Amino acid sequence: MPEGHSVHRIARQFARNFTGRPVQASSPQGRFAEGASVLNGRELMQSVAVGKQMFLEFEDAVWLRVHLGLYGAWDFAGEIIADPTIASANGRMGQTNQRGTDLPGDGEAIFDDAGENSLTSIGAPRRARVHVRMSEQTKGLADEGDEWPPPVVGQVRLRLLNETTCADLRGPTACVLQSTDEMLATIAKLGPDPLVGDPAEGEERFVTTVRRKPTPIALLLMDQAVVSGIGNVYRAEMLYRARLNPHTPGRDVPEEIVRELWRDWVRLLAIGVETGQMMTMDGLTGDAYRAAMASRDDRHWVYHRAGLPCRVCGTEIALEEIGARKLYWCPSCQR
């Protein structure tokens, strides 16, 4: 499932390419035809991400709520404007020289083997399905020339189009219109997100909630009412980085460890938004860094490493199911 960093990147992409401009909205698949007709011709006012949910405000206070779920993604085509705060000095879109997909001083981008850091398709990992005319990151299909708008490929729930950019939504769990009150009610049910509101206030909310719960910490980190945006990958990696047994009840986790979990989430989410990748190993340099940015298998401590030796102690990484999701952890380091 796309985790919080992906949703924030999507919201930023809409802010750069769609805000302040009217859209043509359609539902090629037909499952959102009525909603698309409401959005058609309206100006996009703002885009907001909270955890795993994104909200697009259109004129007349019409909100589109999208939850990508397990398989959803936004595919972008056309002229994609890169965020200058995450663009490298050599102008490559969506990269960063500081702690992202370029090594410091290295002009060649390192592309993730699953397309996780691609601007063209953000969400469930996949190779880009559409051509990006102004990007060096084109992957997947051959050049489609200047055909505009691009042809619909596969099952597209919603297409948003302006004169230069196209965004196709595929496979979402939720795609619904809301009023302002409904949008605010949805957000009120979500836990704190480090990139929304005051992080210090978010920390206090998180600590207070976790410290009163008898629920295992591994389940609490995945509960979007406790904290927003953490999914299976970040959950496993954060617990390992804290050397915390995933079965420990929240109320039994020392307060200083709960605070460190929040602060680690603040750090990891920022890196994920900047790079488009869930980089959870610190201190990598040279070939090790390049390998980690290119492949998921080289950038995590425990996730997806069941049966392999722990990178620190050599103990076999355990895999179990908790809350209907896979949990990876080290029984020795995380006693």
N, C-alpha and C positions, 0 to 999 in steps of 0.2 A: 504494500500500500504506500502511495506517495506520502512522505512525512512532511512536517511543517516547513522545512526549508524550500521544498518544491512549490508549495502554495504561495509563499511569500515571493518567490521568483516570478510566478505567474502573475500575481497582482502587480508587481513592478513592471512587467512587460506590457500589461494593459495600460498602466499609467503612462508609459512612454509612447505607445503606438495608437491608443484609442481615446484617451481622455480629451474632452473638449471638442469631439467630432461626432457627428451623427453616424449611426451604423445602419447597414442593411442586415436584417436578421432573418434567418430562415432555418427550417428544420428538414434537411434532406431526407432524414430517416422517417420523419413524420410524427415521431413520438412527442415532440415539443412544438407542434405547429401553432397551437393557440397562443402559447407563451411568446413564441417568436414574432407572431403578428402584433403583439402588444409592444414589443421592443423595437420593431422595425421603424426606422426613421427617427428614433429618439437619440439625443446626445448622451454620451457616456460622461458622467460627472466625476466619478471617482471609483477607485478599486481598493478594497480593504481585505486583508487576510488576517484570520484569527485561527491559529492552530492549523487544522486540516481543512478548514472551510474558507471559501472566498465569497465576497459579496461585491457585486458591481452595482453602483447606483446610476440609474438613468434619470433623465429629466422627469419632472412631475413626481419625484420621490418613489419611483418604481425600482425595486431592488431584485437582482438576480442572485440567488444563493446556489453555489455549486460545491458539492462534496464529491471528490473524485473516487473515493472508495478504493477497492483493490485494483481495479483495472482502468480507471479513468485517466485521460490525458488531454491536454490542449496541444494541438499541432498548429504552428504558426507558419505562414508563408508570406512572401512579398518583401517589402522593405522593413526590416527589423532593426529598430534603433537600440543600440546597446547602452546600458547604464554606464555613464562615464566613471562612476565610483567603483565599478568592477571590470573596467576595461584596461587592458595592459598598455604599456607605453608604445608598443608597436601597432596599436590600433585594432588588434584582433578582438572581435566582439565576444563579450561574456567571459573573458579571462581576467586574471589578476596577477601582477608581478609580486604581490606581497605574500600571499599564502594560498595561492590557487593553482591553476593548471599550467602556469608557466613557472619554471625555475627562475630565481632572481638572476637577471642578466642574460637569460636565455630567450631568444626570440621565437622559438618554436613551441607551439601549443602542444599539450599532451591530452589526447582525447580518451575519455573513458570507454572501455570496450563494450559497455552496455548503453552508451549514449546518454548517460545520466546527466552530464553537464551540457547537453545540447540546448541551444536556444530554440531549435525548430520544434522539438517535441518535449514538453515538460509534464511530468506526471509518472504514470507507470512506465518503467524502463522499456524502451523500444527504440528501434532505429527510426530516424525521421522518415515520414511518408510523403512529404511535400518538399518542393524546391524553394530555397530561399535565395532570391535574386541578388541580395546585397551582402551575403555572408560567405566566408571561406569555409564554413562548417557543413556544407551540403553533404548529406550522407544518404544512402539508400537508393532512391530512384535516379534515373538519368535526367539530364537537363531537359526541362519542359519548355524551354524557350520563353517567349514573352506572353504566353497565353494567360489571360486575366479575365475574370477570376480563375484561379486554378481549378481543375476538375475535381469533383467530389470523389474521394477514394474511401470505400468501405462504409461502415455505419456511422454517420455523423449526426449526433443528436441536435447540435446547434451550431450554425455558422454565423459568425459576426464578421462583417466586411465593411471596410471603408475604401477610399480611393487607392490606397497603397498597401494595406495590410489585411490579411485574412487569418482568422482564428477558428479552428474547427474543434469542437468538443466531442470526444468519443468515450463511451462506456462509463459515464458517471453513476455513482450511487444516488445522488440527488441533483436535480436541476429544476428549480422551482422559483416562481416569482413571489416576492413578499412586499408587504407594506413596511414603512419605517418601524412601526411598533413591533411587527413580527420579526424583523431583522434584529432589533435590540433585544427582544425576548430570546432569540436563538443565541446571541452572543452572551447574554446573562447566564446561560446554562453552562458555558464553557469555562474551564480553568484558565489561569493566567498564561499569557504568552509574552516572552521576554521582549518581543518587538512591538507590543501593543501596550500603551500606558506606561506607568512608572515601574521599572524593573524592581525597585526596592519594595514597592507595594505588592508586586507580584510575588516576590520572595516571601513576604510575610503571609500572604494568602496560602501559598504552597506549604510552607512550614506548618502553619496552624492546621490545615486540613490533614496532612500526612500524619502529624503527631497525635491525632485523636482517633486514627483508624486502626482496627485490628487486622485489616486486610494485608496480605503480603505485599511488600514494596514493589515486587515485579508486576503485580496487577495494578497498583496505584499509579505507576508511571505511565501505564497504557490507558488509564481512565481519563478521557478528555474533560471530565468535570473537575478533575484534580489539577491537571496541568495540560495545556494545549500543545499539540504538535508532535509529541513523542510517539514513535511507532516501534516496530519490532527491532529494527537495527539499533536505533539510538538507545532503546531500553537496555538491550543486552550490553552494549558498549559502556553506557554510563554506570551500570551496576558493577562492571568489571573495573572500570577506572576508579571507582570508589572502594573496590575490594569488599563489596557488600554482598552477603548471602541473599539471593533473590527471594527466599522464603521468609525473611524477617518481617514480622508485622510492622506496619508503619509506626505505630505508637512506641515500638521498641528500638527504633533507629535513633541513635543519639542526635540531638538537635543540630550539632555542628556538622554531622554527616548529611542531614537533610538539606541544610543550607548549602553545603558544597555541591550536592546534586543539582540544586537550582542554578548555582553559579556555573557549573559545568555545562548545563543546558544552554545558558546564555552564551557561553563561548562557542559551543559546538554548532548552535543554530546560526550564529553569525558567520562561521566558516562555511556552513552548508549553503547559506544564501549567496555568499560571495563566489563560491566555486561551483555550485551546483552538484557537489559531491559530499557524501557523508564521510568525511575524513575524521577518524577518531583516534589515530595514533599520532603522538607528538614527537618532535625531535628528529624526524626523518630528514636525511640529506642525500644529495647525489643520486645514485642509481636506485637506492631504496625509496626515495621520494618519488622519482619518476615512475617506478613500478607501482607504487601505491596509488598515484593519481590515474594510472592507466587501467588498473584492475582492482575490483572490489576485494578479491581474495588477499590482496597485499596491503589493505588499508584499515583492517579491523583487528581487534585483539581476539575476540571470541566468536563474533557472528559468522555463521555459516562454516564453522570450523569443527563440527562434531566429529569426535574420534581422532582429531589431530592433537599433537602435544601443545600445551599452553606455551605461549611465546616467552613466558617468564620462568615458570617452574617445571615445565615438561609434563605435567599431569594431563591426562586425556580430557579434552573438552567434552562436557556432558550436554546432551540434548534431551529435553523433555517437553511435554505439552502442558501449558498452563493458561487458563482462560481461552482455550481453543486456538492458541498461537504457539509457535515454537520458541523455546527459550534456550539460549546457549549460555553456558557459564563454566567456570573452572572451580571444581569442588575443593581444590586446595587453596588457591588464592582468595576465594570468596567463602571462607568458612563462616 
